[in-house]
């Protein structure tokens, strides 16, 4: 089993992405100019425990194995030779500490009763998303997704596969969750209690290319994908992140426009036509706009935190449902 990492700090950040055909796709060859002026950090070694943030909170052995993918933390940066990198460096302790801020806060509600695993990876930087150029994002992010697929394969080969599996990710991590559903085989899919795509989209092309992406219809179905994005009004949907073809309300687990009350003062209503959550009674003012790209009418940065109690309960519900459905048959 993967060794436990001691990093633990809470906080958050974000960003979106476009969808890809598969994690195994070949990395785009950089142009000659790119080779001279940019560089890619060393790949992770997932046999090294420093590449993981792990928490074993399953005291009774009745929980799930949660594989969580962190969002985006780094901006473009330069090495000692003045070359620019468009990726986080997993061997840089400061970059890992930044990712651990978000991971620690998510682990605080996803790890109790479960075994929680989160790999560090060479995520594409915020500057790439801010271009809103799908070609740029697509070209750069293949490497990030390859890292995640390699990490998942390492994790899957070493975990107890008789236990239910939860895949979850926020923003760029939500995109990775979608890509993992394309990457896994049918045996692994049968172990899936649910996949949680927080603050990212599922496209019609995703669902056509991957029959393992099945939209959740309620609170208890298993082997399904939970997807949501939060806005103050549908006019604020950021297409590169939130133009989704599926959605569900994580407060009442409805797929219609039945409103739900959260924390007594916030109303959360799903738009069935646009597949996003429209909130009232909540400003999201603690999340500053970033380069006019996110947190401008949308409340992208709230996704793992605003609904954390709902997600914690639902992971437990779907874990128990999976265990009931997979109980050994007694002769």
N, C-alpha and C positions, 0 to 999 in steps of 0.2 A: 504494500500500500504506500502511497505517496507520503513523504514525511511532512509533519506540520511545520508551517512557517510562523514566526512570532510577530510579523508586522501587523500592526493594528491601529489605525487612525480613521475616524469618520470624516466625511464631507461629500463633495459632489462636483460633477461637471458633465459635459454633453457633446453631442453633434450627430448628424445624420449621414446617410450614405446611399449609394445605389445598389441594385441587386446584381449578382453575378451568376454565371452559368454553373460553376462548381468550384469547390476549394482546390481541386486538383489542376485547375487551369494553369497553363504555363505563364511565368512572369514575363511581362513585356520587356523587351530589350531596350535599354536607354539609348538615346542618341549620343553621338560623340560629344556634343556639348555637355549633356547631362553627366557623362562619365567624368569630365574634367571639372565640373563645378558642383556636383552633388555626390553624396555618398549614402550608402545603406548600412546601418549598424549591423554588427554581428548577430547571427540568428540565435534564438534561444536554444538551450539544451534542457529539455524537460525532464531529464534524469537528475538535474541539479535542483535541490529543494528550494533554492533561492528564487527559482522561476515560478513559485506557487505561493498562493495565500490560502491556507487550509484551516478549517475549524471542524473538529469532531464534536458535535452537539447531540449525537444520538446515543444517549445513555441507555435507553431501553432496547435499542436495536429494532425499532418499529418504524423508522423514518425512511427518508429517501436520500439518494446521492444527488446533490445539487451542483451542476456545472454552470458557473456564472462567468459572463464575459463583460469586462469593464468597458466604459465608453472612452471618450477622447480627452486627453489631458495636456498634451504638449503642443506648442506652436513650433513652426520651423526654427531650427537652431543650427549653429555652425560649430565645426570641430576646430582643432588647433591650426589646421591648414586653411581655414576659411571656407571650407566646403559646406554647403547647406544640406541638411537632412530633412526629409519630409516624413520621418518616422520616429516614434519613441525608441529609445535605446534601453533594452531590458537589462543590460549590464551596467547601466548608470544608476547608482543607488537613489539619486534624487528623482529620476523618472519612475522607478518602482514605488518610491514613497508617495509620489503624486497619485499613482493609480491606486495605491493602498488606501488613500483617503476615502475614495468612493467604495471600494470593495469592503472596507471595514464597516462602513455604515450599512451596507446591504447585508453583510454577514450577520449583523446584529439582529436582524429579523428573519433572515432565511436559514441561519444555521441552527437555532434552537430546535432540537428534536431530529435534526438531519446531519449528514456529513456534507460539508461545504467545501468546494474546490474552485479556485479561480486562478487561471494562468496569467502571467504577465506576457505581453506580446507586442510586436512592433506595429502598434496602431498608427494609422495615417494621421498626420497632424491636423489641427484645426484650420490651418491656412488652406489646406486642400479643399475642405468643405466650403470655406468661404468663397472659393472661386465659383461655386454653383455650376461648374463645368463637369458634366458627367463623364466625358472622356478622360479628363485628368483624374477624377476620383476612381474611375474604373481601373485605369492603368496602375495607379499607385496601390490600391487596396487589395489587389490580388495577393500580394506578399503578406499582408496582414491576415487575410483569411487562410492562407496556407499555414501560417503559424498556429492559428486556432484549431484547424483540423489536425495538425500534428499533435498539439496538446491534448485534444479530445481523444485521439487514438491511443496516446500513452495512458491517459486516465482510464479509458474503457478497458484496456488490456489488463489493468491491475485491480480494478474494483470488483466487488462481489456482484455479479450480474443477476443474482436472484433478487436483488433489491430494486425498487422502482427508481427511475431516472427522471430528474427535472433538469431541463435546459432553460437558462434565462440569460438575458442580456439587455443592456440599456443603450439606446442610441446606436453608435457604431457596434456596440455589443449586441444590440437587437438585430442588426443586419447579420452579425455572425451567427446568431441563433437560427435565422432563416437559412443561412448557408449550411449550417450543421444538419438541418433537416434534409437537405439535398445530399449531404455527404454520407450520412449513416446508412447502414444496410437494414434489411427487414428484421433481422434478429434483434438488432439494437432498437429499432423502432418499437418492437413488442415490449421492450423494457420501459418505454417512455410513459410516464404518468401525464406530463404536460410540458409544453414549451411556452415560455413567457417572452414575448417580444414587446419590450417597454420603450415607447418613444421612437418607434421606427415603423416602417410599412411592410405589408405583404402585398405584392402586385399580382394582377391576373396571370402574368407570365410565370411567377413563382408557383402558383397553384396548378397551372397546366403542366409544368415541368416536373413537379414533385407531388405525387399522390399522398405523401406522408404529411403534407400540410393540410390539416383539416380544421376548419374554423370551429372554435368552441361555441356551443349552443346554450350552455348554461353553467351551473356551478359545479357539477359533479362528473361530467363526461371526461373520459381519459383518452390519451393518445392524441390530444388536440392542441391547437395553437391559440393562445390568448394574445391578442394584439390590441393596443390602444394608443392614442395620441390625444393630448389635451390642448384646447384652444379656448379663447374667450368668445369667439365667433367663427363660423366656418370660413369667413372671408380671410382669416389669418392662417389658413392651412399652408404650411411650407411644403410644396410638392416633393422636393428631394428627400424629405424625411417622412412626411405624414400622408401622402396620397395613397392610402391603403384601400384594398378591396374587401377587407374584413375588419371587424371591430366588435368589442364587447364592453359593457359597462362593468368595471371591476368592483363596484360598490354593491349593486344589486344583481349582477350577473345576468342582465337582460340584453337581448340583441335588438330590442325595439326602443322606442323613445320614452319609456317609463322613467320618470326622474327618480333619482336617489339622493338621500340626504347624507352628507359626510360631515362628521365633527359638529353636528347640530346646526351649522350655519352655511354650509356649502352645498349647493345643488349641482349634481352631476347628471347630465342627460346625453345619451348617445344619439347622434344623428345617423339614422339607418342609411340615409342616402350617401353621406360622405364618410361614414365609418370613423368618426372622431368624437371625442367627448367634449361637450360644451359646458363650461362651468360658470356659475354665477355665485356671488358671495365670497369670492376669493380672487385677490388681485395678482398674486404671484410676484409682488413687488420685490421680494428678496432675491429674485433672479434677474440680474442686470442684462439688458440687451447686449448681444455680441456682434459687432460689426454690421448691425442691421440685418443679421441673418437669422438669429433665433431669439426667443423671448421677446418678440415684437408682436404682441397680439396672441401668438401662441404662448404656451407656458411649458416649453419643452423640458426645461431643467427640473420640473417638479415630478416627472414620471415615476421614479423609483421611491419617492419620499411621501408624496401626498396620499398614496394608496397603500402604504406599507403594511398597515394593520390588515387590510383586506387581502393583500397578497400572502401574508404570513398564514392567515386562516385558510386561504384557498389551497395553498401548497399542502397543508395538512389534510384537507378534505380529499383532494385528488390522490394523494398518497394512499390514504385509507381505502379509497375506491379501487385503486389499482391492486392493492393487496387482497381485497375481497375477491376481485375478478381473477386473481392468479393464485388463489389458495390451492394447495395440492389436493387432488381428489382422493378421498379416503375410501378404500374398497368396502 
